[in-house]
């Protein structure tokens, strides 16, 4: 008796069914084959572009407005800290929002700040003198001259480092207390090391005459429209209210 043949269509259905059942897990959920790459449509946002004539209300965020005006800012412009609009370098009030761009520190506040810094440096110099008195033998008798030279040299170096290090952030201890800071005259940013060295080396002139320390510097600030001493004029820096 011949074996009964199974129809081909039935065999195909059984094979297909076995494959589909193998793709189901215990929870009857389809199993994703990781070997098959899945391509997703990526949505790339279109970045807006702005030109010089873009109205202020077209910017989506304040940061975009800031970056826009930052890119078009030139060397002779100063940026308003309130609305970021470029203004002429000598401007005091913003041409766009009308707010004060910068207010120069008064002569009195600068003098008081220097007195506070001088007290800090004097205390540091006392510490140096105590250390030298211990290190240098006979510092009060035979080596008194050596002690004086070392102390003056160390005090000068400490003074220079003190002002340069603090002014990299715009404020010494005295300026922090009086809430003023030194910045570039052109863009109101913190000054680099080179400018700090120039303005502090010229303290030697600003402090003249030494019988009345600082008279030259005070006269220069009173005569200057921007309250600049000689060191500020040479290094093109200004001191403003923070």
Helices and strands as residue ranges (DSSP letters): H 8-22, G 56-58, H 62-72, E 77-79, E 86-88, H 107-135, H 144-167, H 173-178, E 180-184, H 193-201, H 203-206, G 210-212, H 215-223, H 230-235, E 237-241
